[in-house]
Amino acid sequence: MKRTVMLAGLALCLGPPHGGAQERGTPIFSDTFETTATFAGNWAPGDKRVRPEAGRVVFPGGGTLVMRGDTPAEFVAEMEITVDLHPGLDAGK
């Protein structure tokens, strides 16, 4: 009985489950990484090898990328990330 009461109390303290989804707000910035000029205007790469290539950003050997514009105090970033641990190898082999 003591365990049931403790679990019920814990459930009340935690409240209902929230699926972890962030409410979508108004977009403030987006980039397709299609052109070098737009990339240079929007981003400050920490390494000269970091560059846009075919609609994506390439980090050969690592590096950093910092957005040049201001961001609000609270924001959400969305991106797709692909990690190639063996660059230069054919994935089909």
A tleap script that builds the chain and sets N, CA, C and O, in Angstrom:
source leaprc.protein.ff14SB
mol = sequence {
  NMET LYS ARG THR VAL MET LEU ALA GLY LEU
  ALA LEU CYS LEU GLY PRO PRO HIE GLY GLY
  ALA GLN GLU ARG GLY THR PRO ILE PHE SER
  ASP THR PHE GLU THR THR ALA THR PHE ALA
  GLY ASN TRP ALA PRO GLY ASP LYS ARG VAL
  ARG PRO GLU ALA GLY ARG VAL VAL PHE PRO
  GLY GLY GLY THR LEU VAL MET ARG GLY ASP
  THR PRO ALA GLU PHE VAL ALA GLU MET GLU
  ILE THR VAL ASP LEU HIE PRO GLY LEU ASP
  ALA GLY CLYS
}
set mol.1.N position { 0.825 -1.183 0.000 }
set mol.1.CA position { 0.000 0.000 0.000 }
set mol.1.C position { 0.876 1.257 0.000 }
set mol.1.O position { 0.574 2.233 -0.687 }
set mol.2.N position { 1.956 1.222 0.772 }
set mol.2.CA position { 2.838 2.373 0.851 }
set mol.2.C position { 3.456 2.675 -0.515 }
set mol.2.O position { 3.585 3.840 -0.890 }
set mol.3.N position { 3.840 1.627 -1.265 }
set mol.3.CA position { 4.432 1.786 -2.578 }
set mol.3.C position { 3.413 2.389 -3.554 }
set mol.3.O position { 3.775 3.243 -4.363 }
set mol.4.N position { 2.158 1.962 -3.491 }
set mol.4.CA position { 1.111 2.480 -4.374 }
set mol.4.C position { 0.883 3.962 -4.118 }
set mol.4.O position { 0.750 4.736 -5.066 }
set mol.5.N position { 0.835 4.368 -2.859 }
set mol.5.CA position { 0.627 5.772 -2.515 }
set mol.5.C position { 1.806 6.610 -2.995 }
set mol.5.O position { 1.616 7.711 -3.511 }
set mol.6.N position { 3.036 6.091 -2.827 }
set mol.6.CA position { 4.226 6.810 -3.241 }
set mol.6.C position { 4.218 6.990 -4.762 }
set mol.6.O position { 4.532 8.077 -5.247 }
set mol.7.N position { 3.868 5.950 -5.523 }
set mol.7.CA position { 3.818 6.049 -6.976 }
set mol.7.C position { 2.733 7.020 -7.426 }
set mol.7.O position { 2.936 7.784 -8.370 }
set mol.8.N position { 1.579 6.997 -6.756 }
set mol.8.CA position { 0.501 7.922 -7.092 }
set mol.8.C position { 0.928 9.358 -6.805 }
set mol.8.O position { 0.635 10.254 -7.596 }
set mol.9.N position { 1.604 9.588 -5.707 }
set mol.9.CA position { 2.108 10.920 -5.379 }
set mol.9.C position { 3.134 11.395 -6.385 }
set mol.9.O position { 3.133 12.562 -6.776 }
set mol.10.N position { 4.013 10.495 -6.806 }
set mol.10.CA position { 5.029 10.841 -7.798 }
set mol.10.C position { 4.362 11.198 -9.120 }
set mol.10.O position { 4.767 12.157 -9.776 }
set mol.11.N position { 3.350 10.444 -9.516 }
set mol.11.CA position { 2.631 10.727 -10.759 }
set mol.11.C position { 1.960 12.094 -10.693 }
set mol.11.O position { 1.949 12.815 -11.690 }
set mol.12.N position { 1.400 12.467 -9.542 }
set mol.12.CA position { 0.762 13.768 -9.402 }
set mol.12.C position { 1.792 14.900 -9.464 }
set mol.12.O position { 1.519 15.964 -10.021 }
set mol.13.N position { 2.965 14.666 -8.894 }
set mol.13.CA position { 4.012 15.691 -8.924 }
set mol.13.C position { 4.542 15.917 -10.337 }
set mol.13.O position { 4.810 17.050 -10.736 }
set mol.14.N position { 4.688 14.846 -11.073 }
set mol.14.CA position { 5.231 14.958 -12.419 }
set mol.14.C position { 4.211 15.505 -13.405 }
set mol.14.O position { 4.591 16.132 -14.394 }
set mol.15.N position { 2.954 15.287 -13.165 }
set mol.15.CA position { 1.910 15.762 -14.069 }
set mol.15.C position { 1.766 14.841 -15.264 }
set mol.15.O position { 2.385 13.779 -15.315 }
set mol.16.N position { 0.951 15.247 -16.226 }
set mol.16.CA position { 0.731 14.398 -17.400 }
set mol.16.C position { 1.972 14.360 -18.280 }
set mol.16.O position { 2.751 15.313 -18.299 }
set mol.17.N position { 2.162 13.257 -19.012 }
set mol.17.CA position { 3.324 13.174 -19.900 }
set mol.17.C position { 3.175 14.177 -21.052 }
set mol.17.O position { 2.087 14.375 -21.591 }
set mol.18.N position { 4.302 14.801 -21.408 }
set mol.18.CA position { 4.303 15.773 -22.506 }
set mol.18.C position { 5.056 15.169 -23.666 }
set mol.18.O position { 6.263 15.174 -23.426 }
set mol.19.N position { 4.807 14.735 -24.648 }
set mol.19.CA position { 5.552 14.069 -25.701 }
set mol.19.C position { 6.893 14.680 -26.050 }
set mol.19.O position { 7.581 14.159 -26.928 }
set mol.20.N position { 7.296 15.760 -25.402 }
set mol.20.CA position { 8.598 16.352 -25.679 }
set mol.20.C position { 8.601 17.221 -26.927 }
set mol.20.O position { 9.659 17.723 -27.308 }
set mol.21.N position { 7.471 17.416 -27.571 }
set mol.21.CA position { 7.420 18.193 -28.802 }
set mol.21.C position { 7.426 19.686 -28.504 }
set mol.21.O position { 6.730 20.154 -27.603 }
set mol.22.N position { 8.201 20.408 -29.254 }
set mol.22.CA position { 8.263 21.865 -29.136 }
set mol.22.C position { 7.190 22.465 -30.024 }
set mol.22.O position { 7.027 22.049 -31.171 }
set mol.23.N position { 6.456 23.438 -29.505 }
set mol.23.CA position { 5.448 24.120 -30.309 }
set mol.23.C position { 6.161 24.916 -31.398 }
set mol.23.O position { 7.109 25.650 -31.119 }
set mol.24.N position { 5.700 24.767 -32.640 }
set mol.24.CA position { 6.347 25.440 -33.758 }
set mol.24.C position { 6.032 26.931 -33.725 }
set mol.24.O position { 4.869 27.327 -33.643 }
set mol.25.N position { 7.064 27.743 -33.787 }
set mol.25.CA position { 6.894 29.193 -33.788 }
set mol.25.C position { 7.121 29.760 -35.180 }
set mol.25.O position { 7.140 29.019 -36.163 }
set mol.26.N position { 7.290 31.046 -35.261 }
set mol.26.CA position { 7.536 31.722 -36.523 }
set mol.26.C position { 9.000 31.550 -36.916 }
set mol.26.O position { 9.888 31.874 -36.127 }
set mol.27.N position { 9.266 31.050 -38.113 }
set mol.27.CA position { 10.666 30.916 -38.543 }
set mol.27.C position { 11.352 32.277 -38.589 }
set mol.27.O position { 10.779 33.247 -39.085 }
set mol.28.N position { 12.577 32.351 -38.076 }
set mol.28.CA position { 13.321 33.609 -38.096 }
set mol.28.C position { 14.495 33.548 -39.063 }
set mol.28.O position { 15.062 34.581 -39.418 }
set mol.29.N position { 14.863 32.337 -39.494 }
set mol.29.CA position { 16.029 32.191 -40.349 }
set mol.29.C position { 16.014 30.809 -40.986 }
set mol.29.O position { 15.624 29.833 -40.346 }
set mol.30.N position { 16.433 30.725 -42.232 }
set mol.30.CA position { 16.634 29.422 -42.870 }
set mol.30.C position { 17.732 29.571 -43.918 }
set mol.30.O position { 17.977 30.670 -44.415 }
set mol.31.N position { 18.380 28.483 -44.246 }
set mol.31.CA position { 19.444 28.490 -45.248 }
set mol.31.C position { 19.457 27.140 -45.939 }
set mol.31.O position { 19.386 26.098 -45.288 }
set mol.32.N position { 19.549 27.163 -47.258 }
set mol.32.CA position { 19.608 25.919 -48.023 }
set mol.32.C position { 21.037 25.535 -48.373 }
set mol.32.O position { 21.268 24.439 -48.885 }
set mol.33.N position { 21.999 26.410 -48.108 }
set mol.33.CA position { 23.415 26.173 -48.399 }
set mol.33.C position { 23.648 25.907 -49.887 }
set mol.33.O position { 24.525 25.125 -50.252 }
set mol.34.N position { 22.856 26.564 -50.747 }
set mol.34.CA position { 22.971 26.371 -52.190 }
set mol.34.C position { 24.057 27.246 -52.821 }
set mol.34.O position { 24.658 26.849 -53.819 }
set mol.35.N position { 24.321 28.435 -52.253 }
set mol.35.CA position { 25.295 29.332 -52.879 }
set mol.35.C position { 26.377 29.746 -51.890 }
set mol.35.O position { 26.131 29.865 -50.689 }
set mol.36.N position { 27.562 29.960 -52.409 }
set mol.36.CA position { 28.689 30.372 -51.577 }
set mol.36.C position { 28.484 31.779 -51.027 }
set mol.36.O position { 28.864 32.061 -49.891 }
set mol.37.N position { 27.875 32.678 -51.838 }
set mol.37.CA position { 27.667 34.058 -51.391 }
set mol.37.C position { 26.722 34.116 -50.194 }
set mol.37.O position { 26.998 34.828 -49.228 }
set mol.38.N position { 25.620 33.385 -50.242 }
set mol.38.CA position { 24.684 33.344 -49.114 }
set mol.38.C position { 25.347 32.722 -47.895 }
set mol.38.O position { 25.154 33.188 -46.772 }
set mol.39.N position { 26.119 31.680 -48.114 }
set mol.39.CA position { 26.837 31.018 -47.024 }
set mol.39.C position { 27.778 32.002 -46.338 }
set mol.39.O position { 27.812 32.071 -45.110 }
set mol.40.N position { 28.534 32.758 -47.113 }
set mol.40.CA position { 29.489 33.717 -46.546 }
set mol.40.C position { 28.774 34.831 -45.787 }
set mol.40.O position { 29.297 35.340 -44.795 }
set mol.41.N position { 27.591 35.210 -46.243 }
set mol.41.CA position { 26.851 36.264 -45.562 }
set mol.41.C position { 26.205 35.813 -44.271 }
set mol.41.O position { 26.038 36.613 -43.349 }
set mol.42.N position { 25.837 34.539 -44.189 }
set mol.42.CA position { 25.095 34.027 -43.032 }
set mol.42.C position { 25.955 33.325 -41.989 }
set mol.42.O position { 25.567 33.247 -40.824 }
set mol.43.N position { 27.107 32.817 -42.385 }
set mol.43.CA position { 27.879 31.938 -41.504 }
set mol.43.C position { 29.339 32.355 -41.408 }
set mol.43.O position { 29.896 32.912 -42.354 }
set mol.44.N position { 29.951 32.086 -40.275 }
set mol.44.CA position { 31.382 32.318 -40.059 }
set mol.44.C position { 32.032 30.975 -39.739 }
set mol.44.O position { 31.996 30.528 -38.593 }
set mol.45.N position { 32.630 30.324 -40.753 }
set mol.45.CA position { 33.294 29.050 -40.486 }
set mol.45.C position { 34.553 29.246 -39.662 }
set mol.45.O position { 35.280 30.223 -39.843 }
set mol.46.N position { 34.807 28.314 -38.758 }
set mol.46.CA position { 36.002 28.373 -37.924 }
set mol.46.C position { 37.221 27.791 -38.596 }
set mol.46.O position { 38.321 27.847 -38.044 }
set mol.47.N position { 37.043 27.229 -39.787 }
set mol.47.CA position { 38.128 26.594 -40.521 }
set mol.47.C position { 37.888 26.873 -42.005 }
set mol.47.O position { 36.745 26.836 -42.460 }
set mol.48.N position { 38.940 27.148 -42.755 }
set mol.48.CA position { 38.794 27.464 -44.185 }
set mol.48.C position { 38.257 26.282 -44.989 }
set mol.48.O position { 37.734 26.473 -46.087 }
set mol.49.N position { 38.378 25.073 -44.462 }
set mol.49.CA position { 37.905 23.898 -45.198 }
set mol.49.C position { 36.395 23.700 -45.079 }
set mol.49.O position { 35.812 22.985 -45.893 }
set mol.50.N position { 35.745 24.315 -44.085 }
set mol.50.CA position { 34.289 24.222 -43.920 }
set mol.50.C position { 33.659 25.042 -45.039 }
set mol.50.O position { 33.962 26.225 -45.191 }
set mol.51.N position { 32.768 24.404 -45.838 }
set mol.51.CA position { 32.218 25.084 -47.005 }
set mol.51.C position { 30.868 24.483 -47.402 }
set mol.51.O position { 30.551 23.352 -47.032 }
set mol.52.N position { 30.074 25.254 -48.164 }
set mol.52.CA position { 28.839 24.691 -48.701 }
set mol.52.C position { 29.173 23.845 -49.933 }
set mol.52.O position { 30.069 24.177 -50.709 }
set mol.53.N position { 28.435 22.750 -50.091 }
set mol.53.CA position { 28.669 21.878 -51.240 }
set mol.53.C position { 27.393 21.106 -51.541 }
set mol.53.O position { 26.954 20.296 -50.725 }
set mol.54.N position { 26.801 21.342 -52.687 }
set mol.54.CA position { 25.597 20.622 -53.143 }
set mol.54.C position { 24.448 20.707 -52.138 }
set mol.54.O position { 23.800 19.702 -51.845 }
set mol.55.N position { 24.198 21.910 -51.610 }
set mol.55.CA position { 23.071 22.095 -50.703 }
set mol.55.C position { 23.285 21.594 -49.291 }
set mol.55.O position { 22.320 21.361 -48.563 }
set mol.56.N position { 24.525 21.427 -48.895 }
set mol.56.CA position { 24.851 20.991 -47.538 }
set mol.56.C position { 26.156 21.640 -47.107 }
set mol.56.O position { 26.861 22.223 -47.930 }
set mol.57.N position { 26.479 21.546 -45.837 }
set mol.57.CA position { 27.743 22.073 -45.333 }
set mol.57.C position { 28.677 20.897 -45.116 }
set mol.57.O position { 28.291 19.878 -44.543 }
set mol.58.N position { 29.898 21.047 -45.576 }
set mol.58.CA position { 30.903 19.987 -45.459 }
set mol.58.C position { 31.956 20.432 -44.445 }
set mol.58.O position { 32.475 21.545 -44.520 }
set mol.59.N position { 32.263 19.540 -43.491 }
set mol.59.CA position { 33.273 19.781 -42.461 }
set mol.59.C position { 34.396 18.759 -42.623 }
set mol.59.O position { 34.496 17.843 -41.806 }
set mol.60.N position { 35.245 18.881 -43.647 }
set mol.60.CA position { 36.300 17.871 -43.802 }
set mol.60.C position { 37.318 17.971 -42.668 }
set mol.60.O position { 37.982 18.995 -42.508 }
set mol.61.N position { 37.428 16.938 -41.912 }
set mol.61.CA position { 38.368 16.924 -40.790 }
set mol.61.C position { 37.874 17.675 -39.568 }
set mol.61.O position { 38.656 17.934 -38.654 }
set mol.62.N position { 36.589 18.034 -39.524 }
set mol.62.CA position { 36.034 18.742 -38.367 }
set mol.62.C position { 35.974 20.234 -38.604 }
set mol.62.O position { 36.252 20.708 -39.706 }
set mol.63.N position { 35.614 20.965 -37.584 }
set mol.63.CA position { 35.527 22.413 -37.695 }
set mol.63.C position { 34.294 22.949 -36.987 }
set mol.63.O position { 33.521 22.192 -36.400 }
set mol.64.N position { 34.121 24.258 -37.048 }
set mol.64.CA position { 32.979 24.900 -36.413 }
set mol.64.C position { 32.297 25.825 -37.413 }
set mol.64.O position { 32.884 26.224 -38.418 }
set mol.65.N position { 31.052 26.153 -37.113 }
set mol.65.CA position { 30.275 27.049 -37.953 }
set mol.65.C position { 29.393 27.879 -37.032 }
set mol.65.O position { 28.616 27.331 -36.251 }
set mol.66.N position { 29.513 29.213 -37.123 }
set mol.66.CA position { 28.762 30.117 -36.254 }
set mol.66.C position { 27.889 31.010 -37.123 }
set mol.66.O position { 28.353 31.574 -38.114 }
set mol.67.N position { 26.606 31.136 -36.738 }
set mol.67.CA position { 25.702 32.003 -37.473 }
set mol.67.C position { 26.071 33.460 -37.215 }
set mol.67.O position { 26.321 33.838 -36.071 }
set mol.68.N position { 26.109 34.279 -38.255 }
set mol.68.CA position { 26.485 35.689 -38.116 }
set mol.68.C position { 25.358 36.532 -37.514 }
set mol.68.O position { 25.638 37.544 -36.871 }
set mol.69.N position { 24.109 36.151 -37.703 }
set mol.69.CA position { 22.980 36.941 -37.221 }
set mol.69.C position { 22.704 36.737 -35.745 }
set mol.69.O position { 23.212 35.804 -35.122 }
set mol.70.N position { 21.892 37.626 -35.199 }
set mol.70.CA position { 21.472 37.515 -33.802 }
set mol.70.C position { 20.372 36.464 -33.680 }
set mol.70.O position { 19.579 36.274 -34.602 }
set mol.71.N position { 20.331 35.801 -32.562 }
set mol.71.CA position { 19.256 34.851 -32.282 }
set mol.71.C position { 18.523 35.308 -31.028 }
set mol.71.O position { 19.121 35.912 -30.138 }
set mol.72.N position { 17.229 35.020 -30.959 }
set mol.72.CA position { 16.499 35.376 -29.745 }
set mol.72.C position { 16.983 34.545 -28.562 }
set mol.72.O position { 17.694 33.555 -28.738 }
set mol.73.N position { 16.596 34.950 -27.366 }
set mol.73.CA position { 17.016 34.234 -26.155 }
set mol.73.C position { 16.539 32.784 -26.173 }
set mol.73.O position { 17.249 31.893 -25.708 }
set mol.74.N position { 15.362 32.547 -26.698 }
set mol.74.CA position { 14.825 31.182 -26.798 }
set mol.74.C position { 14.565 30.878 -28.260 }
set mol.74.O position { 13.831 31.605 -28.930 }
set mol.75.N position { 15.171 29.796 -28.760 }
set mol.75.CA position { 14.955 29.406 -30.150 }
set mol.75.C position { 15.122 27.901 -30.281 }
set mol.75.O position { 15.657 27.242 -29.389 }
set mol.76.N position { 14.664 27.373 -31.391 }
set mol.76.CA position { 14.797 25.957 -31.697 }
set mol.76.C position { 15.490 25.850 -33.050 }
set mol.76.O position { 15.128 26.563 -33.985 }
set mol.77.N position { 16.465 24.984 -33.165 }
set mol.77.CA position { 17.161 24.753 -34.430 }
set mol.77.C position { 16.796 23.373 -34.956 }
set mol.77.O position { 16.754 22.404 -34.199 }
set mol.78.N position { 16.537 23.288 -36.240 }
set mol.78.CA position { 16.256 22.011 -36.889 }
set mol.78.C position { 17.284 21.793 -37.980 }
set mol.78.O position { 17.614 22.716 -38.724 }
set mol.79.N position { 17.793 20.571 -38.078 }
set mol.79.CA position { 18.779 20.258 -39.106 }
set mol.79.C position { 18.845 18.758 -39.312 }
set mol.79.O position { 18.433 17.979 -38.453 }
set mol.80.N position { 19.359 18.370 -40.443 }
set mol.80.CA position { 19.657 16.966 -40.714 }
set mol.80.C position { 21.169 16.828 -40.703 }
set mol.80.O position { 21.877 17.637 -41.302 }
set mol.81.N position { 21.660 15.807 -40.026 }
set mol.81.CA position { 23.105 15.601 -39.910 }
set mol.81.C position { 23.460 14.222 -40.446 }
set mol.81.O position { 22.831 13.226 -40.089 }
set mol.82.N position { 24.475 14.174 -41.307 }
set mol.82.CA position { 25.004 12.914 -41.813 }
set mol.82.C position { 26.474 12.862 -41.438 }
set mol.82.O position { 27.220 13.801 -41.714 }
set mol.83.N position { 26.889 11.790 -40.823 }
set mol.83.CA position { 28.281 11.630 -40.429 }
set mol.83.C position { 28.914 10.564 -41.307 }
set mol.83.O position { 28.446 9.427 -41.355 }
set mol.84.N position { 29.974 10.935 -41.997 }
set mol.84.CA position { 30.710 10.004 -42.849 }
set mol.84.C position { 32.015 9.685 -42.130 }
set mol.84.O position { 32.967 10.463 -42.189 }
set mol.85.N position { 32.059 8.552 -41.459 }
set mol.85.CA position { 33.246 8.191 -40.684 }
set mol.85.C position { 34.408 7.724 -41.564 }
set mol.85.O position { 35.556 7.689 -41.120 }
set mol.86.N position { 34.102 7.367 -42.807 }
set mol.86.CA position { 35.129 6.898 -43.732 }
set mol.86.C position { 35.014 7.647 -45.052 }
set mol.86.O position { 34.609 7.056 -46.052 }
set mol.87.N position { 35.360 8.937 -45.085 }
set mol.87.CA position { 35.230 9.689 -46.329 }
set mol.87.C position { 36.114 9.095 -47.423 }
set mol.87.O position { 37.237 8.656 -47.176 }
set mol.88.N position { 35.576 9.096 -48.626 }
set mol.88.CA position { 36.342 8.579 -49.756 }
set mol.88.C position { 36.075 7.114 -50.039 }
set mol.88.O position { 36.423 6.638 -51.120 }
set mol.89.N position { 35.472 6.378 -49.114 }
set mol.89.CA position { 35.165 4.973 -49.354 }
set mol.89.C position { 33.804 4.853 -50.013 }
set mol.89.O position { 32.891 5.610 -49.685 }
set mol.90.N position { 33.654 3.929 -50.923 }
set mol.90.CA position { 32.376 3.693 -51.593 }
set mol.90.C position { 31.463 2.931 -50.653 }
set mol.90.O position { 31.808 1.846 -50.184 }
set mol.91.N position { 30.279 3.509 -50.372 }
set mol.91.CA position { 29.332 2.881 -49.428 }
set mol.91.C position { 28.796 1.564 -49.962 }
set mol.91.O position { 28.348 0.725 -49.180 }
set mol.92.N position { 28.830 1.361 -51.260 }
set mol.92.CA position { 28.298 0.126 -51.847 }
set mol.92.C position { 29.237 -1.058 -51.736 }
set mol.92.O position { 28.832 -2.187 -52.011 }
set mol.93.N position { 30.468 -0.834 -51.344 }
set mol.93.CA position { 31.441 -1.944 -51.269 }
set mol.93.C position { 31.542 -2.482 -49.878 }
set mol.93.O position { 32.308 -3.414 -49.630 }
savepdb mol mol.pdb
quit
